[in-house]
Amino acid sequence: MINVLFFARLKDQIGQAELSLDNEFAGKTVAELQQVLIVQGMVALQDRSIRIALNQNFCEPDAVIKGGDEIAFMPPVTGG
């Protein structure tokens, strides 16, 4: 299984904090996964400022997913 996590406003906009996917996405890039999720209706992921982490480390869009990985989508954080 591949676990996908959504944080902050993405969690609210998508309506869930977590999604479990079959290993069918193994071998694809995180950008390809992001595009599939957008097509499935998770349009909040279209924001180009979203950061992506693979196994708790920020990654580039061309990072390749393996079975058992955790992918997290998070908006930029602002503080004050």
Secondary structure, DSSP 8 states (H G I E B T S, - for coil): -EEEEE-HHHHHHHT-SEEEE-GGGTTSBHHHHHHHHHHTT-GGGG-TT-EEEETTEE--TT-B--TT-EEEEE------
